[in-house]
């Protein structure tokens, strides 16, 4: 039987399996293998550069959660992949999360491309 111990020392709470399980964050990490089948090459050669170009034209290109981002990503997806149906979504979608990761973690290249797009 499991019992709650009032005023339990914090060091005991850290070892509590039910508490660790209940407080463990639940998020999914996406990899290139999670992209829709047959899309990897064009994803990196065409889709990501086109989306970066679009992203660099925004008033605040550092905010990857702006309204309209998913819709624009969908438009670019359909242009690059007319043969691969996919619905871009904020939750549970490898395309959205990988692009967002590339935009926020590939700093040098992203800054360069956003700067170039701003100069146009």
C-alpha positions as CSV (number, residue, x, y, z in Angstrom):
1,X,0.0,0.0,0.0
2,X,1.2,3.5,-0.9
3,X,0.8,6.2,1.7
4,X,1.5,9.9,1.6
5,X,3.9,11.0,4.3
6,X,3.2,14.5,5.6
7,X,6.1,16.8,5.7
8,X,8.4,14.2,4.1
9,X,12.0,15.4,3.6
10,X,12.6,16.6,0.0
11,X,15.4,14.1,-0.5
12,X,12.8,11.3,0.0
13,X,10.5,12.9,-2.5
14,X,13.1,12.9,-5.2
15,X,13.4,9.1,-4.9
16,X,9.7,8.6,-5.0
17,X,8.9,6.7,-8.2
18,X,5.2,7.8,-8.4
19,X,6.2,11.5,-7.9
20,X,9.0,11.3,-10.5
21,X,6.7,9.7,-13.0
22,X,3.9,12.2,-12.3
23,X,6.1,15.2,-12.7
24,X,8.2,14.0,-15.6
25,X,7.6,16.2,-18.6
26,X,6.0,14.5,-21.5
27,X,7.3,15.7,-24.8
28,X,8.4,14.1,-28.0
29,X,11.7,14.7,-29.7
30,X,11.5,14.5,-33.4
31,X,14.3,13.3,-35.7
32,X,14.8,13.3,-39.5
33,X,13.4,9.7,-39.5
34,X,10.0,11.2,-38.4
35,X,9.6,13.2,-41.6
36,X,7.0,11.9,-44.1
37,X,8.4,9.0,-46.2
38,X,10.3,10.2,-49.3
39,X,10.6,13.8,-48.2
40,X,14.0,14.1,-46.5
41,X,16.1,15.2,-49.4
42,X,13.7,17.9,-50.6
43,X,12.9,18.9,-47.0
44,X,16.5,20.0,-46.5
45,X,17.3,21.2,-50.0
46,X,14.1,23.0,-50.8
47,X,11.5,23.3,-48.0
48,X,13.8,24.6,-45.2
49,X,15.5,27.2,-47.4
50,X,12.2,28.5,-48.8
51,X,10.7,28.7,-45.3
52,X,13.8,30.5,-44.0
53,X,13.5,33.0,-46.8
54,X,9.9,33.7,-45.9
55,X,10.7,33.8,-42.2
56,X,13.4,36.4,-42.8
57,X,10.8,38.8,-44.2
58,X,8.7,38.9,-41.0
59,X,8.8,42.0,-38.8
60,X,10.0,39.8,-35.9
61,X,11.9,36.8,-37.4
62,X,13.0,35.6,-34.0
63,X,9.5,34.6,-32.9
64,X,8.7,31.2,-34.2
65,X,5.2,31.1,-32.6
66,X,3.7,34.0,-34.6
67,X,0.2,33.7,-36.1
68,X,0.2,32.5,-39.6
69,X,3.4,30.5,-39.4
70,X,1.8,27.1,-39.7
71,X,-0.4,28.2,-42.5
72,X,2.6,29.5,-44.5
73,X,4.5,26.4,-43.7
74,X,1.6,24.4,-45.2
75,X,1.6,26.5,-48.4
76,X,5.3,26.0,-48.8
77,X,4.9,22.3,-48.1
78,X,2.3,21.9,-50.8
79,X,4.5,23.8,-53.3
80,X,7.6,21.7,-52.6
81,X,5.8,18.4,-52.1
82,X,2.8,18.3,-54.5
83,X,3.2,14.5,-54.4
84,X,3.4,14.0,-50.6
85,X,0.3,14.9,-48.8
86,X,0.9,16.2,-45.3
87,X,-0.9,18.4,-42.8
88,X,1.5,20.7,-40.9
89,X,0.5,21.1,-37.2
90,X,1.9,22.6,-34.1
91,X,1.3,19.5,-32.0
92,X,2.8,16.1,-32.9
93,X,4.2,17.1,-36.3
94,X,7.9,16.4,-37.2
95,X,7.9,18.9,-40.0
96,X,6.8,21.9,-37.8
97,X,9.2,20.9,-34.9
98,X,12.2,20.2,-37.1
99,X,11.9,23.5,-38.9
100,X,11.4,25.3,-35.7
101,X,14.5,23.6,-34.3
102,X,16.5,24.5,-37.3
103,X,15.4,28.1,-37.1
104,X,16.2,28.5,-33.4
105,X,19.3,26.3,-33.1
106,X,21.1,26.8,-36.4
107,X,22.0,30.4,-35.3
108,X,24.8,31.4,-37.6
109,X,23.1,30.2,-40.8
110,X,19.7,31.5,-39.7
111,X,21.1,35.0,-38.8
112,X,22.8,35.2,-42.2
113,X,19.8,34.2,-44.2
114,X,17.4,36.4,-42.2
115,X,19.9,39.3,-42.6
116,X,20.0,38.7,-46.4
117,X,16.2,38.6,-46.6
118,X,16.0,41.9,-44.7
119,X,18.3,43.6,-47.1
120,X,16.0,42.9,-50.1
